[in-house]
Amino acid sequence: MALAAHTVRRTAIYYWRRRSPTALGGKTFLISLQTPDPTTARRLTALVTAESARASQDMIEGRC
Protein backbone atom coordinates (compact mmCIF):
# COMPACT_ATOMS: atom_id res chain seq x y z
CA MET A 1 0.00 0.00 0.00
CA ALA A 2 1.28 3.48 -0.83
CA LEU A 3 2.07 6.09 1.79
CA ALA A 4 -0.49 8.53 0.37
CA ALA A 5 -1.98 9.29 -3.02
CA HIS A 6 0.35 11.32 -5.26
CA THR A 7 3.39 10.62 -3.05
CA VAL A 8 6.60 9.02 -4.32
CA ARG A 9 9.92 8.41 -2.58
CA ARG A 10 13.17 9.08 -4.41
CA THR A 11 16.62 9.08 -2.88
CA ALA A 12 15.17 8.93 0.67
CA ILE A 13 13.10 12.11 0.13
CA TYR A 14 9.37 12.21 -0.51
CA TYR A 15 7.91 14.02 -3.52
CA TRP A 16 4.41 15.03 -4.54
CA ARG A 17 3.65 14.03 -8.13
CA ARG A 18 0.51 14.78 -10.06
CA ARG A 19 -0.60 15.36 -13.61
CA SER A 20 -2.63 18.49 -14.32
CA PRO A 21 -6.05 18.14 -15.96
CA THR A 22 -6.09 17.74 -19.74
CA ALA A 23 -7.95 21.06 -20.04
CA LEU A 24 -4.85 22.72 -18.54
CA GLY A 25 -2.29 20.96 -20.70
CA GLY A 26 -1.82 17.65 -18.90
CA LYS A 27 1.69 18.38 -17.62
CA THR A 28 3.20 16.33 -14.80
CA PHE A 29 4.38 18.15 -11.70
CA LEU A 30 6.99 16.76 -9.32
CA ILE A 31 7.47 18.81 -6.15
CA SER A 32 9.91 17.92 -3.39
CA LEU A 33 8.33 17.74 0.06
CA GLN A 34 11.89 18.03 1.46
CA THR A 35 11.38 15.41 4.14
CA PRO A 36 12.47 11.82 4.70
CA ASP A 37 9.79 11.40 7.38
CA PRO A 38 6.67 9.54 6.15
CA THR A 39 4.37 11.17 8.72
CA THR A 40 5.39 14.66 7.65
CA ALA A 41 5.18 13.67 3.97
CA ARG A 42 1.61 12.39 4.45
CA ARG A 43 0.56 15.70 6.05
CA LEU A 44 2.27 17.84 3.40
CA THR A 45 0.81 15.72 0.58
CA ALA A 46 -2.70 16.36 1.86
CA LEU A 47 -2.07 20.12 1.91
CA VAL A 48 -0.49 20.28 -1.55
CA THR A 49 -3.17 18.04 -3.08
CA ALA A 50 -5.99 20.18 -1.68
CA GLU A 51 -4.40 23.41 -2.89
CA SER A 52 -3.68 22.00 -6.36
CA ALA A 53 -7.29 20.83 -6.70
CA ARG A 54 -8.54 24.29 -5.74
CA ALA A 55 -6.14 26.04 -8.12
CA SER A 56 -6.96 23.68 -11.00
CA GLN A 57 -10.68 24.26 -10.55
CA ASP A 58 -10.16 28.02 -10.48
CA MET A 59 -8.14 27.88 -13.71
CA ILE A 60 -10.69 25.69 -15.48
CA GLU A 61 -13.48 28.09 -14.49
CA GLY A 62 -11.40 31.08 -15.65
CA ARG A 63 -10.95 32.75 -12.27
CA CYS A 64 -7.16 32.92 -12.58
C-alpha positions in Angstrom: 0.0 0.0 0.0 1.3 3.5 -0.8 2.1 6.1 1.8 -0.5 8.5 0.4 -2.0 9.3 -3.0 0.3 11.3 -5.3 3.4 10.6 -3.0 6.6 9.0 -4.3 9.9 8.4 -2.6 13.2 9.1 -4.4 16.6 9.1 -2.9 15.2 8.9 0.7 13.1 12.1 0.1 9.4 12.2 -0.5 7.9 14.0 -3.5 4.4 15.0 -4.5 3.7 14.0 -8.1 0.5 14.8 -10.1 -0.6 15.4 -13.6 -2.6 18.5 -14.3 -6.1 18.1 -16.0 -6.1 17.7 -19.7 -7.9 21.1 -20.0 -4.9 22.7 -18.5 -2.3 21.0 -20.7 -1.8 17.6 -18.9 1.7 18.4 -17.6 3.2 16.3 -14.8 4.4 18.2 -11.7 7.0 16.8 -9.3 7.5 18.8 -6.2 9.9 17.9 -3.4 8.3 17.7 0.1 11.9 18.0 1.5 11.4 15.4 4.1 12.5 11.8 4.7 9.8 11.4 7.4 6.7 9.5 6.2 4.4 11.2 8.7 5.4 14.7 7.7 5.2 13.7 4.0 1.6 12.4 4.5 0.6 15.7 6.0 2.3 17.8 3.4 0.8 15.7 0.6 -2.7 16.4 1.9 -2.1 20.1 1.9 -0.5 20.3 -1.5 -3.2 18.0 -3.1 -6.0 20.2 -1.7 -4.4 23.4 -2.9 -3.7 22.0 -6.4 -7.3 20.8 -6.7 -8.5 24.3 -5.7 -6.1 26.0 -8.1 -7.0 23.7 -11.0 -10.7 24.3 -10.6 -10.2 28.0 -10.5 -8.1 27.9 -13.7 -10.7 25.7 -15.5 -13.5 28.1 -14.5 -11.4 31.1 -15.6 -11.0 32.8 -12.3 -7.2 32.9 -12.6 
